[in-house]
Structure formats: structure tokens, C-alpha cells
Amino acid sequence: MAIAVKGAVSMTLENGPIETQVAAYIASSLQQDVPDVVLERARCHLLDTLTAILSGRFLPAGEFGYAFAAAANSGNEATFLGSTWRGSLEYAAFANAMAAHADETDDSHIRGRLHPGCAMVPAAIAVAERENAGSEALLKAIALGYDIGARANIALGYSSPRTTIFSTHSIGALFGASAAAAALMGLTTKQAEALLSFTVQQTSRLSYWNRDPDHVEKSFDFGAKAARNGVFAALLAKAGMTAPDRPLTGERAYLAAYAENPKPDELCAGLGDRFEILAASIKKWSVGSPIQSVLDAIEVLFGGEPVDPATIDSIEVRLPSNRIHVVDDRHMPAICTQHLVAIALIDGRVTFASSHDEARMQANDVLALRQKVRLVPDDGLTDARPERQSIVTIQMSNGDVKRHHTRVVRGTPDDPMPASEVAGKAEDILGPIQADRGQGLIDLCLYSDFEIADLVDACRIDIEARRSYG
């Protein structure tokens, strides 16, 4: 979905190869005027990603990332958010990104086929902290990352996420993290061109992450390696390391190696006018993306009120055929459709805590209702636009049939959540782990011209409160 800002003035890019145009945009991005609507969305994605980091900090991927980085790194440049630990730029970005995609709380970009925030925001915050950048610079760098990362994937021309062995999630996130870090380090156009080469050479794309049963290497693949490698690429370029020309469009370069249907013009199309952060999605529910529309449907059908399982005979959930395997009877609660449907009906709503309560997967009432849930692959939904639609049909014991087809998912560009709703999601997640600090972080992200040190401080976690968090 291409979204241009009405009245925005496109930046005049330098003439020359596409690489030069992209590099010039990166190098000058913090000096350009950015529409208020773009900065406002950047604030929402900043808050949403920080919320994912602070909650993911105590999930397996986040715990591993923090422990590994704390033991392996040296340096005192940036903070492992939610703690007092500090380390080098690369390790801070790595640890925070492992936490950011420790589960399914973070944002996504449908057309770009990536989770941008979990890589780009940790990279940007780490560099911003070292550079003591202000809030406007950080927000512009985040928006830049979404612009460059999404375009890097779109230019590959993949017809669907299932037609290639290469995972776009691992590619665009790295390009975006590199760009955000480069802008905050103040790279010149020449240095930014070299950055693109170092970025290309560090891409890793194999999609066997979808066999990861624990969502730990997946956090590395989607976020942590992109954040770490992006920061490292910017450091190499800043130090003056040289590189071959035309790493994106030249012989044996990026598009020649990886593209299915190369679209080189997409690498710089609409820069300064079409802002990809406006085409990104913030999840309403802290669960896997294909389940968002299912929970939307249940909320519509029952108005957020609990339902007595005894009044339900059967539940049919139709999902796109190419996505159903991601969320069908999985062992993790946040990506198991059958489990989450049962929770939504029994509780009336799905919170972060309930969608991550592993013990409840064995509760008798939940297991009994799960047996009534049947998932059905639907080729028509695969081709439907907007993407990620679902149809939920519930046969009630009294003979009534309740059915809802969710065509537009809440939180996507076609039905975006306002800042107040993003804040509500953050309150649900942060309340139990930050005590009275959560609202301070929300206010800083959404409404303040903050200092980076204050933002980092507002991310501190109440460890005692966390220990009792369900």
C-alpha cells in the first residue's frame, strides 16, 4: 500500500546511479522537513517497539539476548533497555532487538514483508544515545529506516512470501537499521554509498526460521542480527572503509542475486513524498499476525463480553491458505489460533498477560473449548485484498449462527489505531512491570520533545513487580 503525504514536497535527489540517490537521501534525511503526520506515526511505532522490548526482555529470546550481550561485550555506549546494563552500540542494539521480537507484540509492514520496528528502533536508539540525539532526530531516523527497509524488499519483486527461499524479513530490516544508524552518525553521501555495500554483504536470507519452535533464533533473524549488522555497517562507513560501486544494481549485486522480478526504481521511488511508516501496521493484539483478524471478529460478534462455552456447539475459522500453517495448533499461546479463540470467548478479551500464559494452555475449560474450534484453509482469502482477512462462524447451542468476515484488520493502514489506542495497548503491557513508570514512558514517546537520556530512564522496569507478573 503506497501512502503519500498530501502537500509534502519531494526532496531533490542527486543525479546519478540509484545508489547515489538513496545514499543522498540517507545523508540528508535529518536536515529535511518531515510532515507532522509522519513524526506522529514514528512516535507510535517508537512506543510500540519499546513496549515490545520491555515485555520481551523476560521472554526466552529476550533473556538469552541480554545475558549473551552482557557476558560477551565491552563498552559503555548504550543501554540494554529496562536495565542499568550498558555496552557497545552493536551489543546494545542486538540485545534490545532480541527482546523486541521475543514474541508477536511488535509491528509489521505488509507490502514490505518485514517487521521493521524490532530491528530499526533498537539500532536507532543505541546510536541516538551515544550521539545524544534529540527526539526529532530519533523520530526522523526511525521514519527513514522504514522508508529504506521497505523499499529494499519491494524492489526484489517477490510475487508472494512463499515463492522464494529467501526471507524478506531478514533483508529489509537490515537495510532500515543501517540507514537509521547512518543518519544519526552523520554519514556523508559518499559514506552512505559505502554503507549500502556493507549492508548488502551482511544480508542473510534463508527462511528456515519458520522451523524454530522456540521463537529465539527467529528473534535473531528478524531483529537482532539486522540491528547489530546495521549499526556495524554504519560504523565501517563512518570510519572510511571503501567499497565497490553500485552494490544494489550493478553486476552480481543485490538485485541480480536476490530479486525475483527486479524493480530497481522502487529503491528510491517517492523518497521524501511516500513515507512507508504510514503503511506499517501496529498490532492491536499481542499475537501472531494471522490471528489479528480472528480476534477482531470475535470482538465484533460478542462485544468484548465473556461467553459461556456450554452455549457453543462449534467454531469454524477460515484463514488464508498460505498463512494458516503459521498459527495452527502451535505450542506457544501467542501464535495458537485455537487457544486464543478459546481465551477470547471465555474471558471476553485477550490481554498481553492472557496471550502469554503458558499454564493456561492446559486449563480444562480452555482445552474443552479448543476441541470445538476447526481451522479451514481458504484460497479465496489468500487472494483477498487487503491481506490477512478471516471468517469466523460460530454455531450456538440454541441454533443461532454468528458469523463475521473481517475484511480490514484493526491496526493496519486501512484501519489504523490512533495514538490513544496505541497508548492503551502499552498500558496493558507495561502496567504490571513498570508500576507508576509506564505512563511516563507513554507521555514521553507520544507527546514530548524528549532527551534521549530521559527516554532510556523511563524504560526502567520494576523487577519486583515483574516477578509477580502473570
N, C-alpha and C positions, 0 to 999 in steps of 0.2 A: 504494500500500500504506500504510494508516494504522497507525501504531505508537504505542500509548500506553504510558506507563511505569506499571507496576503500583505502586499506592501513592502515586503523585505527587498532589500537591494542586493543583488548578487555581487559578490566580490569579483574584482577584475583579476583573473589569474594570469600568471606569467605565460608567455608563449613558449612553445617547445614541446617536448615529449610529455606524455601523460604523467610520468613520474615527476617531472618538474612542476607540473600544475598541482599535483597532490602535495608535494613537498612544500610548495609555496603557501598553500592553504594551511598546512600544519604549522609552519613557521610564523605565520602572521595571525593565527586564529585568536590569540588572546588580546590582540590590538583591534580586532574587528568589533563593530556593534552587533550584538545578538538580540533578536526580538525578545521582549519580556516573556512571551508565552513559552519560548524555548528554555529560558532560565528557570521559569516556574516548573516546567516538567523535569528539568535537571534536579531541582530541589526535591521533587517527589521521588525520583529514582535514587538520589543520594540517600534519603531517609529509608527507602525500601531496602536498599542494599545494606546499609548499616544495621537495620533490623535483622536481616538475614545473617550477617556476620555475628552479631551478639547472641542470637539464638543458636546459630550453628556452631558457635565456639564450644559447646558442650555436647555436640553430637559426634559420632566416631570420626568423621573426616576432619572436623574442626579440632578435636582433641589431638589427633595424630599430627595435624599440620602445625599446631602451636608447639607441641612437645618436640617435634623434629627440628623446627626452626630455632627454638630456644637452645637446644643442645648443640646444633651444628653451626650456628652463625656467630659472627663477631660484628661489632659496630654499635653505634648509638644514634642512628639517623632517623629512625621512625618507630612508631609504637605498634605492638601487637594489640589491636583494639580490644577493649574490655579488660585489659590487664595493665600492669605497670612495666611489663617487659618491653625492651627496645632492642632493635637490631639494625642490620644494614637495610638499604632500600629493597634489595631483592628478597631478602628473607621476610621482611615485614609484609611486602606485597604478597608473597607466597602464603604465609600463614593466614592472613586475613582473607585471601581468596579461597583457601581450602574451607574456611568456615562459611564463606558466602554461598557456596554451592553444596554445603553439607547435607542439604535436603532439597525440597522443592518449594522454597519460600521466595526465591529470587526472581527477577524479571526475565523477559524473553523478547525476541524480535522475530515475528513470524516469517516475514519475507526474507530476512537475512539469515534465518535458520541458525540462531545462536542465542545464548544467554549473555547479554552484554555486560550487565552490571557487575556480575560476580568476578570478572577479570579487570574491567576498566576502572571501576571505582576504587578497589584496593590499590591498583597501580598509581592512580591519580592522587589518592590521599597520602600514600607514602612519600611521593615526590613533593607534594604540596607542603607536607610537614617539614621536610628538610629545607625547602626553599622559603618557608614561612610565607606561603602564598595566601592571598586574601580569598574571601568567599567567591567573589566574581570570577577570579582566575580559575579556581577549582571548578566552578559550575561550567564555565566555558570549555575547560579541558574535558570534562565528562561528556558534554554535548558533542565535542569534536570526536571523542572516541567512538560514540555511536555512529557518527557520520562515516568515519573511515572504516570501521569494522563491518558495518552492514554492507557498504559498497564493495568491500573486498570479497564478500561472499556472493553478492548479487552478480558481480562481474563474471563469476565462474559459469553462470548459465545452467545450473543444475535443474533438470526438469522436475525432480521430486527428491525428497530426502532419502529415498530407497533406491535410486538409480546409480549410485556410485559407492565405492568402498571408502571414499574419503568423507570424513566428518567435518561439516562446515562449522560445528560448534568449536572445534579446536583451531580454526583458521581465523575467522573474523574477530574473535575475542582477542587474539594476539595482535592483530593489526590495530584494533582500537586501543588496547593498553599501550602499545608502542607510541601511538600518536598522542595520547593524553600525557604520557610521561615526557615525550619530546617537547610538547608545547610548554609544559611547566618548567622544563630545564632551559628553555630559551634557545632551542636549536635554530640555526640559520637554515635557509632553503637548501644550501649545499649539504649541510649535515643531515637534514631531514631526508634528502635523497639517499644518502648512505644508510640511514636508518631503515628505509624500505627494504634495502638489500639484506641487512642483518635480520630483519623480520622474516622475510621470505625463507632465508636459510634455516631459521629456527622452527618453521612450521612442522607440526606432526599431526597427521590427519586420520589415522586408521580408526574405524568406527567400532572396533570390538569392545569399546567401553560399555556398550549395551549388554554385555555379558557380566558386568560387575554386579555381584549380588549384594554388596555392602555399601554402595554409593560413596566409596572412598577414593578409588582411582578415578572414578567419574568426576569427582570434585577437582582432582588434579588436572584431568583432561579438559574440562570445561572452563575452569577458572584459574587454578594456581599456576600451572606452567605458563599460561598466557600472561598473567600478571608479572610473574618473575621474569620471563623472557622479554616481555615488552620493556620493562624497566632496564634490563641488561642491554638491550638493543640501543636504547636511548643513551645509556652511559658510554657505550662504544662509540656512538656517533659524536657525542659531546667531546670525547677525548681525541677525536680526529682520525679514527680508523678509516681507511679508504675502502672503496667498494667498486665493483664493476657498474657500468651504467645500465639503464633500462632493466632493472630486476623484475618488473611487473609484466612488461610487454615485449621484451627482447627475445632473441633466440634462446631456447631451452630455459626460459624464465618462468615466472609464476603461472601465467595463463596458459602458456604452451604445455606446461607439465600437468596442471591440475584441472583445467576447465573442461566441461562437457560441451558447452556451446559458448565460446569466449565472447564476452561483451566488454571490450576494453574501455569504451566510452563511459560505462557505468562507474568506473573507478573515480571519476571526477564530475559526473553529471550532476548539475544542480547544487554543487557546493556553495554554501552561502545563501541558498534560497530554499532548498529542500532539506529539512532537518530530520534525520532519522530517529532522533529521540522521541519525536512526536508520533512515530509509527511503532514504537515499542509498547509492550504490554506489561502492566503491573498486576500480578495475581491477586484476586480478591481472597482466594482460599489458599492456604499454605499446603498445597497438594500438587500432584503431578498435573501438567498442563491439560491432557485429555480429559481429566476429571472435572475441570472447572465448569464446563457447561452442564455436566450432570448435577452438580450441587446447585448451580443456578436454577435448574429445572425443578428440583425438589423444593427449593425455597419458594418458587412461584406456586407450585401445587399446594403447599401446606402453610404458606405464610410464615415460615420460621417457627411453627408450633410443633411440639412433640406428637408422635403418632403411636398409638398402641399397636405393637406388632401383631397382636391377635386379630386385628381388623384388616390385615393384609393377606391376600392369598398368594400373589405372585408379583414379581417386578422384572420387567424387561428393560434393558439398557442397550440401545443401539449406538455404536461408536464407529468412526471411520475405520475401514478395514486395515489401513496402513498404520494405524496408531494403537489399535486395541491391545496388541501384544505388550505394550509398554506398561499397561495398568491392569492386566487381567490376572486376578488371584495372586498378587505378589505378596512376598513375606514381610515387606515393610509397610506399615499402616498408611503412610502418606502417599503411597503410589498404588494402593489396592482399591479398585473401584467397589468391589463387593463389600468390603469392610466399611468404607466411607459412606456408602449409601445407607448401610445399617446404622451407623453413628448419626448421620443427618436425620434419619427418621425417628430414632429413639430419643435423641437429645433436642431435636428441633433446629440445631445449628451445629456447624463444625468449627471449633476453635483451633488455634495452634496446638494447645495442650492436648485436646482430644484426638487430633490427627497424628500425634506423635506418641500416644500412649500404647506402647507395645503390649503391655499386660492385658489391655482390654481386648486384644485380638483373640483372647481365649475365654472371654466372658460368655456365659451360657446364652444370655439374651441376644448378644451380638451374633454369635455363631448360628443361633436358630434362625435369625432373620436373614443372615447371609445365604442360607440354603434356599431362600426364595428368590434370590437375585440371579438372573441369567443375562450374560453379555452376548450380544449378537453383532458380528462384523457387518458393516453396511457399505457397499461400494459407492452408493449414491452419496453418502456423507463424505466419503473420501474426495469426491469431485466437487462437493458443495463449497460455495464461497459466500461469506467469509469462512475460513477454515475452523476446525475444531468444534463443529456442531455435534449435537447428540439428541436422541429422542428417548424420553423416559415414559414408560407406560406401566401403571400400577393398577392391578386388579384387586379391588376391595372385596372383603368377605360378604358385604351386603349386595354385591352385584354391580356397584358403581365402578366405572373405569376412569381413571385420572391419567391424562396424557399431556405432555408438553414437549414441544420441539424447540430447543434452544438454538436459535439461528445466529445470534450475536452474543458473544461471551463478555460478561462484565469485566472491565479492566483492559480490554483490547482497544485499539484506536477507534473502532466503530462505536464503542460504549465505554469511554474512559472513566476512571474513578477520579473525582475531584480531590484536591489536596486534603479536604476534611475526611474523606473516606480512607485515603492512604494513612492519615494520622490515626484513624480508628483501628486499622489493621496493626499499626505499630503499637498502639496502646494495648491491644490484646496480647501481643507477643512480649513486649518489654515490661509490662506492669509487674509480673511476678519476679523478674530478675533485676529490675533497677529500682524498686521501691519508689521513692519520690524523684528519681533522676530521669525517668522516661519522658515526662512532659518537657523537661528542659532540652533534651535532645530533639524532640519533635519541633519545639519552638525554634531552636537554632536552625535546623535544616530547612524548615518551611518559611520562616518569617524574618530571619535576622541576617544582617551583614556581619557574619561571624569571623572571628580569628580562628585559624586552624588549631591552635593550642586549646581553645575553648571547646571546639568540636571534639577533639580527641578526649579531653577531660570528661565531656558529657557522655562518653561511651563507657565509662567505668561501670562495672557490674557489681551488684551486691551478692557476694559469694554465698553468704548465709541464706539469703532469700532463694538463691539458685538451688541450694541443696534440698529445699522442700518443694521445688517446682515439679508438678506432675508431668 
